[in-house]
Amino acid sequence: MIHLFLSPHLDDAALSAGGLIHKLVSENKKVVILTFFTEYDKYLTSHDSHAVRNDNINSFMKSYSKRVNEDLAFCNKLSAIPIHGKILDCIYRTDQCGELIYKDSAMIYSGQVHESDNASDMAQDLINKTLLNYQPDYIYAPLGIGQHVDHIIINNLVYNIKGSRKFKILLYEDFPYVLGKYPIINPDSLESALLRNNKFNKYAILVDINLKEKMQNILFYESQLGPLFNNKSNLLISLKKYHHSINKTKAQERFWLI
């Protein structure tokens, strides 16, 4: 039984489905994590000209070089198979003239893939190759809460997945966007994301998880702790709030079977 997780960035699988991933590997199930947008532009990162970007994008840019090693450590601990797609994160992608495609948070969280952005084609090729190589039984993909353009690209592609064998597709709830406080400029919600994903019927699947283990797994991504949560205490508060919204008596993750 092979479980394939489609992760836009190098922490999304752990943030949104880290409990299930821990549960699966504990049951000796094979877990593959395909992360698409794993590359950064060293030139852009090292120049102060991007100080005009709003919110905390600069914080993400400064920490990007550490993220691959953090993900490898996470996957090694859980005996999951990491695949890094080596596509530039949207904050580094440029058009044919070398101009940034997504210049600020408003564009990044617009839910709109720019016409000059060819990342969707590259992501589709990665999905096709991975399906061919691993033949998964289950595929997990982002619901697209928060409307981050990289999450939306993967969410859009999941509805076109085809393979030589039958598999089940489940959508995970993008954490921390599912809290309803992100992005700051235009908070999204689970309800809005479910309405956008109206191409197929969806059924909620609840999975019991170990919240302590999920917390420890997220902490592998130390570079993201500050930009996303400020500190470890806020991460724990956010996790408890989210999981309490699903079930008040025990920790569970929720997935949407399509």
C-alpha positions in Angstrom: 0.0 0.0 0.0 1.6 3.2 -1.2 0.6 6.7 0.0 1.6 9.7 -2.1 1.5 13.2 -0.6 1.6 16.1 -2.9 3.2 19.0 -1.0 3.5 22.5 -2.6 6.4 23.5 -0.3 8.9 21.9 2.0 6.7 21.9 5.1 3.1 21.6 3.8 2.8 17.9 4.2 4.0 18.0 7.8 1.9 21.0 8.7 -1.3 19.7 7.2 -1.0 15.9 7.3 1.9 15.2 9.7 -0.3 13.2 12.0 -1.4 10.8 9.3 2.1 10.5 7.9 3.4 9.5 11.3 0.5 7.0 11.7 1.1 5.4 8.3 4.8 4.9 8.7 4.1 3.5 12.2 2.0 0.9 10.5 4.8 0.1 8.0 3.0 1.7 5.1 5.1 3.2 2.3 4.9 7.0 2.2 6.2 9.1 -0.6 6.2 12.9 -0.3 6.5 14.8 -3.6 7.3 18.4 -2.9 7.1 20.7 -6.0 8.4 24.2 -5.2 11.7 23.5 -3.5 14.1 25.9 -5.3 15.1 29.5 -4.5 17.0 32.1 -6.5 20.2 33.0 -4.6 20.6 36.2 -6.6 17.1 37.5 -5.6 17.6 36.4 -2.0 20.9 38.3 -1.6 19.7 41.7 -2.9 18.0 44.4 -0.8 15.9 45.6 -3.7 13.2 43.3 -2.6 12.7 45.1 0.7 9.6 46.7 -0.9 7.8 43.4 -0.6 5.2 43.5 2.1 4.3 41.3 5.0 7.0 38.8 5.9 8.1 37.6 2.5 11.7 38.6 3.2 11.7 36.3 6.2 10.8 33.4 4.0 13.5 34.4 1.5 16.3 34.6 4.0 15.6 31.2 5.4 15.1 29.3 2.2 18.5 27.7 1.9 17.8 25.7 5.0 14.5 24.2 4.0 15.7 21.2 1.8 17.9 19.8 4.7 15.0 20.3 7.1 12.7 18.3 4.9 15.3 15.5 4.4 15.7 15.3 8.2 11.9 15.0 8.6 11.6 12.3 5.9 14.6 10.4 7.3 13.1 10.4 10.8 9.8 9.0 9.5 11.3 6.7 6.8 9.3 8.5 4.1 10.6 8.9 0.6 11.3 12.5 -0.3 11.1 13.7 -3.9 12.1 17.4 -4.5 10.6 18.8 -7.7 13.2 21.6 -8.0 10.7 24.1 -9.3 11.2 27.7 -8.1 8.9 28.9 -5.3 6.5 31.5 -6.6 8.3 34.3 -4.8 11.2 33.8 -7.1 9.5 33.1 -10.5 10.0 35.7 -13.2 8.5 36.4 -16.6 10.3 36.4 -20.0 11.6 39.9 -19.2 13.1 38.9 -15.9 10.5 40.7 -13.8 9.0 39.0 -10.8 5.6 37.5 -11.6 4.3 37.6 -8.0 5.5 40.9 -6.7 3.7 41.0 -3.3 1.4 39.1 -0.9 -1.7 40.3 -2.7 -0.6 38.5 -5.9 0.7 35.4 -4.1 -2.5 34.9 -2.2 -4.8 35.9 -5.1 -5.6 32.3 -6.1 -4.8 33.4 -9.7 -2.1 31.7 -11.6 -0.4 34.3 -13.8 -0.4 33.8 -17.6 3.4 34.0 -17.6 3.8 31.3 -15.0 4.7 27.9 -16.5 4.9 26.1 -13.2 1.7 24.2 -13.8 3.2 22.4 -16.7 6.3 21.4 -14.8 4.2 20.3 -11.8 2.0 18.1 -14.1 5.2 16.4 -15.5 6.3 15.7 -12.0 3.0 14.1 -11.1 3.0 12.0 -14.2 6.5 10.7 -13.6 5.8 10.0 -9.9 2.6 8.1 -10.7 4.5 6.0 -13.2 7.4 5.2 -10.8 5.4 4.5 -7.6 1.9 3.5 -8.7 0.3 4.8 -5.4 -2.9 3.6 -3.9 -3.7 6.9 -2.2 -2.9 10.4 -3.2 -3.2 13.4 -0.9 -3.3 17.0 -2.2 -4.0 20.5 -0.8 -7.6 21.8 -0.6 -6.2 25.2 -1.4 -7.3 27.1 1.7 -5.5 30.5 1.7 -5.4 30.6 -2.1 -1.6 30.7 -2.1 -0.8 30.4 -5.8 1.5 27.4 -5.4 -1.2 25.5 -3.5 -3.8 26.4 -6.1 -1.6 25.1 -8.9 -1.4 21.6 -7.2 -5.1 21.7 -6.3 -6.0 22.4 -9.9 -3.9 19.6 -11.2 -5.2 16.9 -8.9 -8.5 16.8 -10.7 -6.8 15.8 -13.9 -4.7 13.0 -12.4 -4.8 9.8 -14.5 -3.1 6.5 -13.9 -2.9 2.9 -15.1 -4.5 1.7 -11.8 -7.2 2.9 -9.5 -6.4 5.1 -6.6 -8.2 7.2 -4.1 -7.7 11.0 -3.9 -8.0 12.9 -0.7 -7.7 16.6 -0.1 -6.0 17.9 3.1 -6.8 21.1 4.9 -4.0 23.6 4.4 -2.6 24.5 7.9 -2.2 27.2 9.1 -4.4 28.8 6.5 -7.4 26.8 7.7 -7.4 28.8 11.0 -9.2 31.6 9.1 -6.5 34.2 10.0 -4.3 33.8 6.9 -3.4 35.4 4.7 -3.6 38.6 6.8 -4.6 40.7 3.8 -7.5 38.5 2.8 -8.2 35.6 5.2 -9.7 32.5 3.6 -11.8 29.7 5.1 -12.4 26.0 4.9 -16.0 26.7 3.8 -14.8 28.9 0.9 -12.3 26.3 -0.2 -14.9 23.5 -0.2 -17.1 25.7 -2.4 -14.3 26.3 -4.8 -13.6 22.5 -5.0 -17.1 21.7 -6.3 -16.1 19.6 -9.3 -16.7 16.3 -7.4 -18.6 15.2 -4.4 -16.5 15.1 -1.2 -16.8 13.1 2.0 -15.0 14.0 5.2 -12.6 11.3 6.5 -11.4 11.7 10.1 -8.1 10.1 11.2 -7.0 9.8 14.9 -3.5 11.2 15.3 -0.9 11.8 18.0 -0.7 15.5 18.4 2.6 15.5 20.2 4.2 13.6 17.4 2.7 16.0 14.8 4.1 18.9 16.8 7.6 17.3 16.9 7.5 16.6 13.1 6.6 20.2 12.3 9.5 21.4 14.5 11.9 19.8 12.0 11.1 22.9 9.8 12.8 25.3 12.2 13.3 28.0 9.6 9.5 28.3 9.1 8.6 28.6 12.8 9.3 32.4 13.0 7.6 33.5 9.8 4.5 31.3 10.4 4.0 31.3 14.1 6.7 33.5 15.8 7.6 30.8 18.3 7.0 27.3 19.4 4.3 28.2 21.9 2.1 29.9 19.2 2.5 26.8 17.0 1.2 24.6 19.8 -1.7 27.0 20.5 -2.6 27.1 16.7 -2.5 23.3 16.4 -4.7 22.8 19.5 -7.2 25.4 18.2 -7.4 23.8 14.8 -7.7 20.2 16.0 -10.2 21.2 18.7 -12.4 22.6 15.9 -12.5 19.1 14.4 -13.0 17.1 17.6 -13.2 18.5 21.1 -12.2 15.2 22.8 -9.4 13.8 20.7 -6.8 14.9 18.1 -7.9 14.2 14.5 -6.9 15.3 11.0 -9.7 15.7 8.4 -9.4 14.8 4.8 -11.9 15.1 2.0 -12.3 12.0 -0.2 -13.2 13.0 -3.8 
